[in-house]
Amino acid sequence: MSVPNPEPAGLVNRDSKPAEKQQFERNFQPPTFTIKEVRDAVPSHLFERNGWIAASYVATDLAIASLFFFAATFIDRLPDQLSYVAWPLYWLAQGAVLTGVWVMAHECGHQAFSSSKFVNNSVGWVLHSFLLVPYHSWRISHSMHHKATGHMTRDQVFVPKTRSSVGLPSKTEDTEDGETHSLLEEAPFVFFLRLVLQFTLGWPGYLLLNLSGQDYGRWTSHFHPQSPIFQPHQAWEVIVSDFGMAIMIAGLVYASSVTSFLTVTKYYLVPYLFVNFWLVLITYLQHTDPELPHYRDGEWNFQRGAACTVDRSFGWLLDHTFHHIADSHVAHHFFSTMPHWNAVKATPYIKKALAEHYRKDDTAIPIALWRSFTQCRFVEDTGDVVFYQK
């Protein structure tokens, strides 16, 4: 991974700003490029959307998902030993393909699917409702995330906890600073349980209860039209999103009544849990890393925030299945209306424009997850540019 500055951590004064505006951890110097400079570095044709090409990706994903579903209808006819292997294989494969469907719905939410807003919102509403996601509600909060990525008080998801919020003493009073705050000190069972909860309940927990989201000081949910996430004029869109969810849930209840709940669980709910797993894993590693800065007011701007993410490869097969949402994510944050197939092509140009501020991590995913989970516990309560600590 590219590191902005390899010098030891420390605070550096860089101009005549007041003392509270002179705190930059790790001798880090925030980037100075403009969004225009980055955009000008990318060939203009890569910004062009094509609804027909996007539709072909959706059609392919749905065809593969249907084929897997059909193949799964034969699993229970196999000998028990084979069925015990075949069902997990189906869950893994179907979960990955449906994650690709989720990504295409996400493209719709960014208006990257088509040049038509009606097409984008119609397709996105159907696909996300099918995957139990409130389309407009999440589209709105996700747009806010893109507009304030890396901002300590305006970003919407994976917002770092501060030193005080995790119950630690101030930096000057902490005699064990940097030595004993690691999550590794927790019992292995507790550590494992935290991982399981994050990757199974993290996504629905965020939608329902705003877990890991920005703290609004009161109950917040993507399903409530009056949540602080939304503006009053967006209430109807939240209701439409809830309606889509209600239709899908009613369909699952009906399917359970005519077959069985176990059948619905095997064919839909377990792959759905795998979709949740992939979503949380991908997004967590995109925005949670010891080398990523976070900004407070006065030092944040859009392009600095857009650079607060990491490109990671999950291997050629999963990268293709996930429509390159992980390995071209920096490009996506700079230009979210750019189609995913062009974000891959734009990445080398953006990498050149960002120079040392472009981040790509080739660390194996399990190791990267371990590192982020154990080293990204909190940031300091003060400072204009802060980094995760353990």
N, C-alpha and C positions, 0 to 999 in steps of 0.2 A: 504494500500500500504506500502511496506517496504521502510523506509526512511534511507538513508545512515548514517546520523548523526543528532539526534534531537536537537543539541545545537543551540543557536541563530545564526543568520547570522553574518558573520564577515570575516575578512581577516586574514589568518594565514601564517606565515613564517615557512617553514618546513626544509630548508637546506640552504646551502651557495650560492644558485643561485643568479644571479643579481636581483635587485629589481623588474624589470619588469617580472621576471619569478617566483615570489613568491606570486602571487595572486590567492587564492583559496577561493571562496565564501562559506559561511555557515560552515566553518571548515571542509569542505568535503575533504576526502582523496581518490584520485582516486584508483581504484582496481589495484592489482598487479598480479592477476592470468594470466597465459599464455593461448594462444589458445590451445596448446597441452594439458594442464591440463584439460580444459573443454572438449575437444574431448575425452580424455582418460576416462572421467567420464561417457560417453555415450556408451552403448553396441554397438558393431560394426555392428550388423545386422540391426540396425535402419537406417543406412546410405544407405542400399540397395534400388535401384529403381526397379520398376516393371511396365513396360508399359501397361501390360494387366489390372492390377488393376487400374491404372490411367485412362485407356480408359473406364473402367466400370463406373467410376465416371462421366466422360463426357457423356457417353451414357445415364446414368440415368438422369442427368441434362437436356439434350436435349429432352429426352422422356417426362419429367415432363413439360418442357416449351411448347412442342408441344401439350400436353394434355390441358394445360391452354389456349393456343391459340385456340384450337378447341372448348373448352367450351365457350370461349368469343364470338364465332360466333353466339351463341344463345342469347346473352345478349339483343340485340336490339329487340328481339321478346317478351321480358318480359314487363309487365306493367311499365310505366315510373317510379313509385316509387321504384320498385325493381331494375330497370336498373341503377338508380342513386346510388344505393348501390353496385350493382354487378360490375360496371366498376372500382370504386376505389379499390375494393377487388382484382380484376384482376391485376390492376396496381401494387399494393403492392406485391402480390404473385409472379407475373412474374418478377418484378424488383429484388426481393430477389433471385429467381432461376437463373436469368441471371447474377447476381453478382457472384454466384457460378461458372458459366461458365467462367466469367472473371478471377476468381481466378485460375481456371485450366489452362487458357491461360498464366497467370502469372507464374504458375509452369513450363510451357514449356519454358518460357523465362529464367528461372533459370536452365534449363536442369535437372529439378527434375521429369519431366513427364516420361521420358524413358532414357535408357542408349544410345540411338541413337540420335545424334544431328540432323540428317535429320528429324526424326519423331518429335522431339521436335519443331523444327522451322516450319515444315509444319503444324502441328496441331495448334500451337500457332498463326501462321499467319492467318489461316482460322478463328479461334475463335475470335481473337482480331479484325480482320477486320470486322467481323459480328457485333461487338459491337463498331465500329467506333474508334478503337484504332490503331495507326500506330505501328505494332508489333515490328519490329526491332528497330525503333527509340526509342520507350519507353523502350524496353529491354536494350538498350545501356545506356540510362540515369539512368535507375533503377539499373543497375549493378554498376554504378558509385556511386549511393546513398548507396548501400550496402557496397561498398569498403571504404566509407568515412562518415558513419553515425555519426552524432553528431559533425562533424568538421565544424567550423564556416565559412571556406572559400572554402571547397571542397565538402561538402554535396550538394545534388542537389535539395532537396525539403523540404518545411517547415523550411527554414533557418531563424533563429530568426533575427528580426530587431534589430539594435543597438540603444542605447540611442540617439545618434546624428541623426540617420536616421529618427527617429520619431519626430524630432524637439525639443527635450528636452534639457535644459542646462546641463552642466557637473554635475557630482555628487556633487562636492564641491560647485557649485554655485546654486544648486537646493534647494531652501528653502522649497519646498513642497514634497521632496523626500519621497516616500513610503506612501503618504497620499492621494494625489488627482489625481493620474495618471490612476485610474481605468476606464475601458470602461463603467462602470456603470454611469459615469457622463454624458454620451451621452444620448440624448433623446431616449425614448423607441422605437420610430419609426426608428431612425437611427440604433440602435442596432439590431432590427428585420431585417431591410433591409440588414445589413452586413451579418447576418446569411443566409438569403435567397440567396443572391448573391454568398456566398461561397459554398453553397450546391447545387446550380443549375449550376452556370457558373465556379466554381472553377476548375473542372477537365478539361473541354475544354479550359479554360483560361490558364491553365498550359501547355497543349499540344500546343496550338496556340501561346501563348505570353510569356510562361515561368513565369506566375504569381506565386508567392510564391517560385520560384526556385532561384538558385544561381545567383547572379548579375554578368553578364559577361561584363557589360559596353557597350553593344550594343544589337541590336535586336536579339532575340533568339527564335527559334521555332523548335518543333520536326518534322516539315514538310519540313524544308529547309536543303538540303544536306550539305550546307556550314555553318550551325550554329556552334557556338563555342562548342556546346555539343559534336560534332562529330569530328573524325579524318578523314583525306582525304580518307583513304582506306575504310571508312564506308559509303561513299556517295551512293554507289549502293544499300546497304541495306535500306537506307532511301527512295530511289526511289521505291524499291519493296514494302515498307510499304505504301507509298503514293498510289501506284497502287492498293493495296488491299482496301484502303479507297475509292478510286475512283470507284471501282467495286461495293462496297456496296452502295455508294451514288447513283450511276446510277440505281441500283436495286430498291432503295426507290423511286427515281423519276419515274421509270417505273411503280411501283406499284401504285403510286399516280395517274398516268395518266389513268390506267385501272380501278381503283376504285375511290378514292378521297384522297386528302391530309388529310382530317379529319379521314378517315379510317386508313391511315398509322399512323397518330398521336395517335389514340386510341390503336391500336394494337402494335405499336413498339416504337414511340417516347416518349410517357409518361413512359412506363417501362424503356426505356433508361435513362430518367431523374432520375428515382429512382435508377438505377445502379450508376449513377454519385453521387447521394446523399449518398448511402452506402459507396462507395469508399472513398469519401472525409471524411465522418464521421469516418470511421475505421482508415484511415491513419493519419488523424489529431490527433485523440486521442492516437494513437500509439506513436507519436513523439512530442506531445505538452502537457506538463504537468509541473506544478511548481516544481516538485521534480526531473525532469530530468536535468542532467548537459549537457553543451555543452563545447567543448574543442577547444583551439587554438593550433597552432604549438608548438611542444615541449612537450605537455602533452597528445596529442591524440595518440592512437594506435588502431588497428583493434578491439581488444577485448573490450577495453573501449567503443568504438563507438557502438559495437554490443549490449552492455548492456544499451545503451541509448534509450530504448524502453520499453513499458508497455504491459503486457498481460491483456486483458480485456475480460470478457464474455458478450455476447449479449443475453444470455439465450440459453438453450440447442438446441432449434429448429433452431435459426439463426446461432449459432456456427456450427451446422451440415450443414446447407444450405450453409454457407460461407466457408466450408471446413477448419474450425478452423484457419483461417488466423488471427483472432483477439486474440484468447485465447492461441495461441502457437507462438506468434510473436517473442518473445525473442529467442526461439529455431531456428526459421526461419532466424533470423539475424546472428546467429552464424554459421549456416550450411544451406545455402540457397538451396543446391542441395538435401537436405533431403526431401523425399515425405511428404506431409502434414499429412498423417495418422500416420507416424512415429514421426513427430514433436510433436504430442500430447503425445506420449509415452516417448519421450526424455525429455520433460519439467521437470518432477520431478528430473531427474539426473542433468540437467543444473541448476535448482534451488538450489540444494545442492552444486554444484561447485561454483556458484556465491555468495552464502550466502547472506549477507546483501545488495549486489549489484543487486540481482534479484528483479524485480518490478512487482507486480501484484496488480491491483486496482479493488476492488469489489464495488466501488461506482456506484450507478445507472447511466446509460449512460447519461440521461438528466442533472443530477447534475454534472457529470464529465465534460460534454460539457460546461455547464455554468461556472464552475470553470476555465477551461482552456481558454475559450474565454475572460473571464474578468480579469484573473490574469497573462496571458502570453502575455504581450504587447511588451517587449523589453528586451535586455540584455545589460550589460555595454560594453562600447567601449574598455575597457582594462580588462585584467585578463586572466589567463591561463585556469581556469575552471569557467564558469559563469552559472547562473541560470536565468530563466525568472523572470521578475518583472512586476508590474502593474502600 
